[in-house]
């Protein structure tokens, strides 16, 4: 096998790692993803940097924490000037293309201020998170009384469906994400009860097979070196899937929720508000879980079958031998665990995601099929990709660390002793419910291999979990006086992280070290009382000089 010439970066949306069989699910078998894990390294402690689509992805694409890049929630633009994965890879000689979702919102005001036209090459890249776009499909075209959530959502996909004969003003909703009753009524996938219905679409025409086909079209046209970000929309809601996947799983396959009555009785106001949200209350009901979870499992089974289709094609075309393959997710899904739905809290169901990396090079032979429990963050992917090209990552910009030493068996751990996740819910209705100011509607997670601390602004107490003795995170120790020292230790880690020089991105460490001595030969002499106290060679321009007396000014 040769060194990887290309990178296929696969990201699913809202995929829990424990819903893959290689991560231990007892009923849902994912043999194709499992086979990729058998060829590479499977990471068990890969943490996202924010439990919401947009900000999590912006961290992955920039290799920087949310506090650094500033795109802290869905719809908040990534500011002009942030260097992205595509920028780093193009600098290293590799093209970087998108097929699928980014959830990126362009900084239109910043672009206008700098005169960056959206239809220029640099303007297009800035507006598309640094990617050159083969097809962007954020996969969301819901419509309410105020219009579409995203008028450009599923744009090419909808046009493709219409051309195939799916007649509707919104085939994404009416066919790909809804069922149909015997009278021909659309059973919208937005209503959780309809998750038991099969989507009213031929399975090959649904979203996951569609994006797989588009990725294959892209790869077939490339000579390389290239990075293709294949970013799937599913198994993100709406929770509905076409046959045969709609009937593969039933209530008997729904695992009991990981939760306790003591959680429900918590006095923590922020945690309680999340549990009492509409989605939290819905997923606290067993009938909702029995409707939704089988559909979610069907979406994952379909995704795995599409991985089988894709990997077989890569093998037939020889691409498996020169392409690094990375498979992950942007966050998980609570599915009723901890009395929560969605992903916007810090338990592992949301913050730990699958990460499988296959490196075709001989240097990776010693780690094939291995499992790594190092503390990994999604910001590690960008520097890993850069190093895979043979180029040193820009460490003054990229806050993650390359995983290549682990992939090549040179290390079993990362250099960090904690991971960070952030959530800014200031634009969420929950902030209004809590009466939280924009400043206070933020929360932070710091975790190591034993402890997880959740910090909440606004004067609230922390939450603390012992991940060794309470891996399900059911016993909150945030008020335990016996754990005051542990809480202080975890706050020290959070404080160390908060003090990092994250905005010093215009000079590298090597340049800063060089600058320590650069000014010595440029005439600045500080703290020298007598010229003989300074080296002659540094002050030669100030010695032996003569000048006329001009104290009275020039003579006219």
C-alpha positions as CSV (number, residue, x, y, z in Angstrom):
1,X,0.0,0.0,0.0
2,X,1.1,3.5,-0.8
3,X,0.9,6.6,1.4
4,X,-2.6,8.2,1.2
5,X,-2.9,10.5,-1.8
6,X,-6.5,11.5,-1.0
7,X,-8.8,11.9,2.0
8,X,-12.4,10.9,2.1
9,X,-13.9,12.7,5.1
10,X,-17.3,11.2,5.9
11,X,-19.5,12.9,8.5
12,X,-23.0,11.7,9.5
13,X,-25.4,14.0,11.3
14,X,-26.7,13.1,14.8
15,X,-25.2,9.6,14.8
16,X,-24.6,8.1,18.2
17,X,-21.5,6.0,18.4
18,X,-23.2,3.3,20.5
19,X,-25.7,2.7,17.7
20,X,-23.0,1.0,15.6
21,X,-22.3,-2.6,16.2
22,X,-18.5,-2.0,16.4
23,X,-19.3,0.3,19.4
24,X,-21.5,-2.3,21.0
25,X,-25.1,-2.0,19.9
26,X,-26.7,-5.5,20.5
27,X,-29.4,-5.4,17.8
28,X,-28.2,-2.9,15.1
29,X,-25.6,-4.6,12.9
30,X,-23.4,-2.3,10.8
31,X,-21.0,-4.7,9.1
32,X,-19.6,-2.3,6.5
33,X,-18.6,0.4,9.1
34,X,-17.3,-2.4,11.3
35,X,-15.1,-3.6,8.4
36,X,-13.7,-0.1,8.1
37,X,-12.9,-0.2,11.8
38,X,-11.1,-3.5,11.3
39,X,-8.9,-1.9,8.7
40,X,-8.1,1.2,10.8
41,X,-8.3,2.7,14.3
42,X,-11.5,3.1,16.2
43,X,-11.5,5.8,18.8
44,X,-13.7,5.5,21.9
45,X,-13.3,8.9,23.5
46,X,-13.7,11.4,20.6
47,X,-15.5,14.5,21.9
48,X,-17.3,17.2,19.9
49,X,-16.6,20.8,20.8
50,X,-20.3,21.9,20.8
51,X,-23.5,19.9,21.1
52,X,-25.3,21.6,18.1
53,X,-24.8,21.1,14.4
54,X,-23.4,24.5,13.3
55,X,-20.9,25.3,16.0
56,X,-19.7,21.7,16.2
57,X,-19.0,21.6,12.5
58,X,-17.3,25.0,12.5
59,X,-14.9,23.7,15.1
60,X,-14.2,20.5,13.1
61,X,-13.7,22.6,9.9
62,X,-11.4,25.2,11.5
63,X,-9.6,22.9,14.0
64,X,-10.5,25.5,16.6
65,X,-12.7,25.8,19.7
66,X,-16.0,27.6,19.6
67,X,-14.6,30.4,21.8
68,X,-11.9,30.9,19.2
69,X,-13.9,30.9,15.9
70,X,-17.1,32.5,17.4
71,X,-19.8,30.7,15.4
72,X,-21.4,29.6,18.6
73,X,-24.9,28.4,17.4
74,X,-26.8,27.5,14.3
75,X,-27.1,30.5,12.0
76,X,-24.2,32.5,13.5
77,X,-21.7,33.1,10.7
78,X,-18.2,32.0,10.8
79,X,-16.3,35.3,10.7
80,X,-14.3,36.3,7.7
81,X,-10.6,35.6,8.4
82,X,-11.0,32.2,10.1
83,X,-8.7,29.7,8.3
84,X,-10.4,26.5,7.5
85,X,-9.6,22.9,6.7
86,X,-9.8,23.7,3.0
87,X,-7.4,26.7,3.3
88,X,-4.8,24.5,5.2
89,X,-5.1,21.6,2.7
90,X,-4.8,23.8,-0.4
91,X,-1.7,25.4,1.1
92,X,-0.4,21.8,1.4
93,X,-1.2,21.1,-2.3
94,X,-4.5,19.2,-1.8
95,X,-7.9,20.4,-3.2
96,X,-10.8,20.3,-0.7
97,X,-14.4,19.7,-1.9
98,X,-17.8,19.4,-0.3
99,X,-20.5,16.9,-1.1
100,X,-23.4,17.4,1.3
101,X,-24.0,19.4,4.5
102,X,-21.9,22.1,6.3
103,X,-24.6,24.1,8.1
104,X,-22.3,27.1,7.5
105,X,-23.7,30.6,7.4
106,X,-21.6,33.1,5.5
107,X,-20.4,36.3,7.2
108,X,-22.1,38.6,4.6
109,X,-21.4,41.8,6.5
110,X,-17.7,40.9,6.9
111,X,-17.4,40.0,3.2
112,X,-19.0,43.3,2.1
113,X,-16.7,45.2,4.4
114,X,-13.6,43.6,2.8
115,X,-15.0,43.8,-0.7
116,X,-15.2,40.1,-1.2
117,X,-17.7,39.3,-4.0
118,X,-19.6,36.1,-3.2
119,X,-19.2,35.0,-6.9
120,X,-15.4,35.4,-6.8
121,X,-13.2,32.3,-6.1
122,X,-12.0,33.6,-2.7
123,X,-15.5,34.9,-1.9
124,X,-17.1,31.6,-2.7
125,X,-14.6,29.8,-0.5
126,X,-15.1,32.2,2.4
127,X,-18.9,31.8,2.0
128,X,-18.7,28.0,1.9
129,X,-16.4,27.4,4.9
130,X,-13.3,27.0,2.8
131,X,-14.7,24.2,0.6
132,X,-15.0,24.2,-3.1
133,X,-18.5,23.0,-3.6
134,X,-19.4,20.0,-5.8
135,X,-22.8,20.0,-4.2
136,X,-24.0,21.6,-1.0
137,X,-27.1,20.0,0.5
138,X,-27.9,21.0,4.1
139,X,-30.9,18.8,3.7
140,X,-33.5,20.9,5.5
141,X,-36.4,22.5,3.7
142,X,-39.2,22.8,6.3
143,X,-41.8,25.5,5.6
144,X,-43.8,27.4,8.1
145,X,-46.1,30.5,8.1
146,X,-43.0,32.7,7.8
147,X,-41.6,30.8,4.9
148,X,-38.8,28.3,4.5
149,X,-36.3,27.6,7.3
150,X,-33.6,27.5,4.6
151,X,-34.7,28.5,1.1
152,X,-31.6,26.9,-0.3
153,X,-32.0,23.6,1.6
154,X,-32.1,20.4,-0.5
155,X,-32.0,22.6,-3.6
156,X,-30.3,20.3,-6.0
157,X,-31.9,17.2,-4.4
158,X,-35.4,18.7,-4.9
159,X,-34.7,19.5,-8.5
160,X,-33.4,16.0,-9.0
161,X,-36.5,14.5,-7.5
162,X,-38.8,16.6,-9.6
163,X,-36.9,15.6,-12.7
164,X,-37.5,12.0,-11.7
165,X,-41.2,12.5,-11.5
166,X,-41.8,13.3,-7.8
167,X,-44.3,16.0,-8.4
168,X,-44.6,18.5,-5.5
169,X,-43.6,22.0,-4.6
170,X,-41.4,20.4,-1.9
171,X,-40.6,16.7,-2.7
172,X,-38.0,16.8,0.1
173,X,-40.9,16.9,2.5
174,X,-43.7,15.2,0.7
175,X,-41.8,12.1,-0.4
176,X,-38.3,11.8,1.2
177,X,-39.4,12.8,4.7
178,X,-43.1,11.8,4.9
179,X,-45.2,8.7,4.7
180,X,-48.6,8.2,2.9
181,X,-51.8,6.8,4.2
182,X,-54.3,4.7,2.1
183,X,-56.3,7.8,1.2
184,X,-53.2,9.5,-0.3
185,X,-52.7,11.9,2.6
186,X,-49.1,13.0,3.4
187,X,-48.0,11.8,6.8
188,X,-45.4,14.5,7.7
189,X,-42.2,13.2,9.2
190,X,-42.2,16.2,11.5
191,X,-44.9,14.5,13.6
192,X,-43.1,11.8,15.7
193,X,-46.1,9.4,15.5
194,X,-45.4,9.1,11.7
195,X,-41.9,7.7,12.3
196,X,-43.5,4.3,12.1
197,X,-44.5,4.9,8.5
198,X,-42.3,4.2,5.5
199,X,-41.2,7.2,3.7
200,X,-43.1,7.7,0.4
201,X,-40.1,7.3,-1.8
202,X,-38.2,4.6,-3.7
203,X,-35.3,3.7,-1.4
204,X,-32.5,4.4,-4.1
205,X,-34.0,8.0,-4.4
206,X,-33.8,8.8,-0.7
207,X,-31.3,11.2,0.7
208,X,-28.5,8.9,1.8
209,X,-28.2,6.9,-1.4
210,X,-28.4,10.2,-3.4
211,X,-25.4,11.7,-1.6
212,X,-23.5,8.5,-1.9
213,X,-24.0,8.6,-5.7
214,X,-23.0,12.2,-5.8
215,X,-19.8,11.5,-3.9
216,X,-18.9,8.7,-6.4
217,X,-19.5,11.0,-9.3
218,X,-17.1,13.5,-7.7
219,X,-14.4,11.0,-7.0
220,X,-14.6,9.5,-10.5
221,X,-13.7,12.9,-12.0
222,X,-10.6,13.5,-9.8
223,X,-7.0,12.8,-10.4
224,X,-6.0,14.1,-7.0
225,X,-4.7,14.8,-4.6
226,X,-8.1,15.7,-3.1
227,X,-10.1,15.8,0.1
228,X,-13.8,15.1,-0.3
229,X,-16.0,16.0,2.6
230,X,-18.9,13.6,2.2
231,X,-21.4,15.0,4.7
232,X,-24.6,13.1,5.1
233,X,-27.9,14.6,6.4
234,X,-29.1,11.5,8.2
235,X,-29.8,10.0,10.7
236,X,-30.8,13.5,11.7
237,X,-34.5,14.2,12.1
238,X,-37.1,14.0,10.6
239,X,-37.0,10.4,11.8
240,X,-38.5,8.6,8.9
241,X,-36.9,6.1,6.4
242,X,-38.2,4.2,3.3
243,X,-38.7,0.5,3.1
244,X,-37.2,-2.0,3.6
245,X,-35.5,-0.2,6.5
246,X,-38.8,1.1,7.9
247,X,-39.8,-2.4,8.9
248,X,-36.5,-3.8,10.0
249,X,-36.8,-2.8,13.7
250,X,-39.6,-2.5,16.2
251,X,-40.3,-1.7,19.8
252,X,-38.6,-5.0,20.9
253,X,-35.3,-3.5,19.6
254,X,-35.6,-0.3,21.6
255,X,-33.0,-0.3,24.4
256,X,-34.2,0.9,27.8
257,X,-33.4,4.6,28.3
258,X,-30.4,5.5,30.4
259,X,-31.9,7.7,33.1
260,X,-32.9,7.8,36.7
261,X,-35.7,9.3,38.8
262,X,-33.1,11.3,40.7
263,X,-32.4,13.2,37.5
264,X,-36.0,14.0,37.1
265,X,-36.1,15.4,40.6
266,X,-33.0,17.5,40.2
267,X,-32.9,21.1,41.6
268,X,-30.5,22.2,38.9
269,X,-32.4,24.9,37.1
270,X,-30.6,24.6,33.7
271,X,-30.7,20.8,33.5
272,X,-34.4,20.9,34.6
273,X,-35.2,23.5,31.9
274,X,-33.7,21.2,29.2
275,X,-35.6,18.2,30.5
276,X,-38.9,20.2,30.6
277,X,-38.5,21.5,27.0
278,X,-41.0,20.2,24.5
279,X,-38.5,17.8,22.9
280,X,-37.3,16.6,26.3
281,X,-40.9,15.9,27.5
282,X,-41.6,14.1,24.2
283,X,-38.7,11.7,24.4
284,X,-39.4,11.0,28.1
285,X,-42.5,9.1,26.8
286,X,-42.0,5.4,25.9
287,X,-44.6,5.5,23.1
288,X,-42.5,8.3,21.4
289,X,-39.3,6.3,21.8
290,X,-40.9,3.1,20.4
291,X,-42.0,5.1,17.4
292,X,-38.8,7.0,16.8
293,X,-35.9,4.8,17.8
294,X,-36.7,2.0,15.2
295,X,-36.8,4.6,12.5
296,X,-33.5,6.1,13.7
297,X,-32.0,2.6,13.6
298,X,-33.4,2.1,10.1
299,X,-31.7,5.3,9.0
300,X,-28.4,4.0,10.4
301,X,-28.8,0.6,8.8
302,X,-29.4,2.3,5.4
303,X,-26.3,4.5,6.0
304,X,-24.2,1.4,6.7
305,X,-25.5,-0.3,3.5
306,X,-24.5,2.8,1.6
307,X,-21.0,2.6,3.1
308,X,-20.9,-0.9,1.8
309,X,-21.8,0.4,-1.7
310,X,-19.2,3.1,-1.5
311,X,-16.4,1.0,-0.1
312,X,-16.9,-1.7,-2.7
313,X,-16.7,0.9,-5.4
314,X,-13.6,2.4,-4.0
315,X,-12.0,-1.1,-4.0
316,X,-13.1,-1.7,-7.6
317,X,-11.6,1.6,-8.7
318,X,-8.4,1.2,-6.8
319,X,-9.1,4.2,-4.6
320,X,-9.1,2.2,-1.4
321,X,-5.3,1.9,-1.8
322,X,-4.5,5.6,-2.0
323,X,-7.3,7.2,0.1
324,X,-7.4,7.9,3.8
325,X,-11.0,7.4,5.0
326,X,-12.3,9.1,8.1
327,X,-15.8,8.4,9.5
328,X,-17.4,10.4,12.3
329,X,-20.5,12.5,13.3
330,X,-21.1,16.1,14.4
331,X,-22.9,15.0,17.6
332,X,-25.1,12.3,19.1
333,X,-28.8,12.1,20.0
334,X,-30.2,11.6,23.5
335,X,-33.3,9.7,22.3
336,X,-34.8,9.9,25.8
337,X,-31.6,9.2,27.8
338,X,-31.4,11.5,30.8
339,X,-35.0,12.6,30.1
340,X,-33.7,14.5,27.1
341,X,-34.2,14.7,23.3
342,X,-32.0,16.2,20.7
343,X,-28.3,16.8,21.6
344,X,-27.9,20.1,23.4
345,X,-26.4,18.9,26.7
346,X,-23.1,17.4,27.8
347,X,-23.7,13.8,28.6
348,X,-21.8,11.3,26.5
349,X,-24.9,10.3,24.5
350,X,-24.4,13.7,22.8
351,X,-20.8,14.6,23.1
352,X,-19.0,11.4,22.3
353,X,-19.1,10.5,18.6
354,X,-17.8,7.7,16.5
355,X,-14.4,8.2,14.9
356,X,-12.8,5.6,12.7
357,X,-9.7,6.4,10.6
358,X,-8.3,4.1,7.9
359,X,-4.8,5.0,6.7
360,X,-3.8,2.8,3.7
361,X,-0.1,3.4,4.2
362,X,2.3,0.7,5.5
363,X,3.2,2.8,8.5
364,X,-0.4,2.2,9.8
365,X,-0.2,-1.6,9.5
366,X,0.6,-2.1,13.1
367,X,-2.6,-0.4,14.3
368,X,-5.1,-2.0,12.0
369,X,-8.2,-3.1,13.8
370,X,-7.1,-1.5,17.0
371,X,-9.1,0.5,19.5
372,X,-7.8,3.7,21.1
373,X,-9.2,5.3,24.3
374,X,-7.1,8.4,24.1
375,X,-8.8,11.8,24.8
376,X,-9.5,13.0,21.3
377,X,-11.4,16.1,20.1
378,X,-12.9,16.7,16.7
379,X,-10.6,19.7,16.2
380,X,-7.8,17.1,15.8
381,X,-9.0,16.1,12.4
382,X,-7.8,19.2,10.5
383,X,-4.2,18.9,11.8
384,X,-4.3,15.2,11.1
385,X,-5.3,15.8,7.5
386,X,-2.6,18.4,7.0
387,X,0.1,16.0,8.4
388,X,-1.2,13.3,6.1
389,X,-0.2,15.4,3.2
390,X,3.4,15.5,4.5
391,X,3.1,19.1,5.7
392,X,3.5,20.4,9.2
393,X,0.3,21.8,10.7
394,X,0.1,25.5,11.5
395,X,-0.1,25.0,15.3
396,X,-0.5,28.7,16.1
397,X,-3.9,28.5,14.3
398,X,-5.0,24.9,14.7
399,X,-5.8,24.2,18.3
400,X,-6.2,20.4,17.9
401,X,-3.3,17.9,17.5
402,X,-2.6,15.5,14.8
403,X,-3.6,11.9,15.4
404,X,-1.0,10.5,12.9
405,X,1.3,9.3,15.8
406,X,-1.5,7.2,17.1
407,X,-2.4,5.9,13.6
408,X,1.2,4.9,13.0
409,X,1.7,3.2,16.4
410,X,4.1,5.8,17.7
411,X,1.9,6.8,20.6
412,X,-1.2,5.5,22.4
413,X,-2.3,8.8,23.8
414,X,-2.8,12.4,22.8
415,X,-0.9,15.2,24.6
416,X,-3.9,16.6,26.4
417,X,-5.3,15.6,29.8
418,X,-8.8,17.0,29.3
419,X,-11.4,17.7,26.6
420,X,-13.6,20.8,26.2
421,X,-17.2,21.2,24.9
422,X,-19.1,24.5,24.9
423,X,-22.8,25.5,24.4
424,X,-24.1,28.9,23.9
425,X,-27.9,28.8,24.2
426,X,-28.4,32.6,24.2
427,X,-30.5,32.4,21.0
428,X,-32.6,29.5,22.3
429,X,-36.1,29.7,23.7
430,X,-34.6,28.0,26.8
431,X,-32.7,31.2,27.6
432,X,-36.0,33.1,27.6
433,X,-37.5,30.5,29.9
434,X,-34.7,30.7,32.3
435,X,-34.6,34.5,32.2
436,X,-30.9,34.3,31.3
437,X,-29.1,37.2,29.7
438,X,-27.1,36.7,26.5
439,X,-24.0,36.8,28.6
440,X,-25.1,34.2,31.1
441,X,-26.8,31.7,28.6
442,X,-23.6,29.7,28.2
443,X,-22.2,26.5,29.6
444,X,-18.9,24.6,29.4
445,X,-17.8,21.0,29.9
446,X,-14.4,19.9,30.9
447,X,-13.7,16.1,31.1
448,X,-10.8,13.8,31.6
449,X,-10.9,10.0,31.8
450,X,-12.4,9.9,35.3
451,X,-14.4,13.2,35.8
452,X,-16.7,15.4,33.9
453,X,-17.5,18.9,35.1
454,X,-20.3,21.0,33.6
455,X,-20.1,24.7,34.4
456,X,-23.0,27.1,33.9
457,X,-22.8,30.8,33.8
458,X,-25.3,32.9,35.7
459,X,-24.3,31.8,39.2
460,X,-25.5,28.2,38.9
461,X,-23.7,25.4,40.7
462,X,-21.7,22.9,38.6
463,X,-22.6,19.3,37.8
464,X,-20.0,16.6,38.3
465,X,-19.9,13.0,37.2
466,X,-17.5,10.2,38.1
467,X,-17.1,8.5,34.7
468,X,-15.3,5.5,36.1
469,X,-17.8,4.5,38.8
470,X,-20.8,6.0,37.2
471,X,-20.3,5.7,33.4
472,X,-24.0,6.3,32.7
473,X,-23.7,9.7,34.3
474,X,-26.7,9.3,36.6
475,X,-25.3,10.5,39.9
476,X,-24.6,14.3,39.9
477,X,-21.9,15.1,42.5
478,X,-22.0,18.8,41.9
479,X,-23.3,19.5,45.4
480,X,-21.1,16.9,47.2
481,X,-18.8,18.5,49.8
482,X,-16.7,15.3,49.6
483,X,-15.9,16.2,46.0
484,X,-15.0,19.8,46.5
485,X,-11.3,19.1,45.7
486,X,-12.2,17.3,42.5
487,X,-14.5,20.2,41.4
488,X,-11.6,22.6,42.1
489,X,-9.2,20.5,40.1
490,X,-11.6,20.4,37.1
491,X,-12.1,24.1,37.4
492,X,-8.3,24.5,37.3
493,X,-8.3,22.7,34.0
494,X,-11.1,24.8,32.6
495,X,-9.1,27.9,33.7
496,X,-6.0,26.7,32.0
497,X,-8.0,26.2,28.8
498,X,-9.6,29.7,29.1
499,X,-6.1,31.3,29.3
500,X,-4.8,29.8,26.1
501,X,-3.6,32.4,23.5
502,X,-6.2,31.3,20.9
503,X,-6.3,34.6,18.9
504,X,-2.6,34.9,18.3
505,X,-2.9,33.4,14.8
506,X,-0.9,35.8,12.6
507,X,2.6,34.7,13.8
508,X,3.8,31.1,14.4
509,X,5.7,30.0,17.5
510,X,9.0,29.9,15.5
511,X,8.4,33.5,14.3
512,X,7.7,34.7,17.8
513,X,11.0,33.1,19.0
514,X,12.9,34.7,16.2
515,X,11.3,38.1,17.1
516,X,12.9,37.9,20.5
517,X,16.2,38.9,19.1
518,X,15.3,40.6,15.8
519,X,15.2,44.1,17.2
520,X,18.7,43.9,18.8
521,X,20.3,44.7,15.5
522,X,17.8,47.4,14.5
523,X,18.9,50.2,16.7
524,X,16.7,50.0,19.8
525,X,18.9,50.4,22.9
526,X,16.9,50.2,26.2
527,X,18.3,50.5,29.7
528,X,21.9,51.3,28.6
529,X,23.5,54.1,30.7
530,X,26.9,54.3,29.0
531,X,27.7,53.4,25.4
532,X,30.5,51.2,26.6
533,X,27.9,49.0,28.4
534,X,26.5,47.9,25.1
535,X,28.1,45.8,22.4
536,X,30.0,47.9,19.9
537,X,28.5,46.1,16.9
538,X,24.9,46.9,18.1
539,X,25.6,50.6,18.7
540,X,28.1,51.5,15.9
541,X,25.5,53.7,14.2
542,X,25.3,55.9,17.3
543,X,29.1,56.3,17.9
544,X,31.5,58.9,16.4
545,X,28.8,60.9,14.8
546,X,29.0,64.8,14.5
547,X,26.4,67.4,13.8
548,X,26.1,71.2,13.7
549,X,24.5,73.1,16.6
550,X,20.9,73.5,15.7
551,X,19.5,74.5,19.0
552,X,18.5,77.9,17.7
553,X,17.0,76.3,14.6
554,X,18.1,76.5,11.0
555,X,19.8,79.7,9.8
556,X,17.7,81.5,7.2
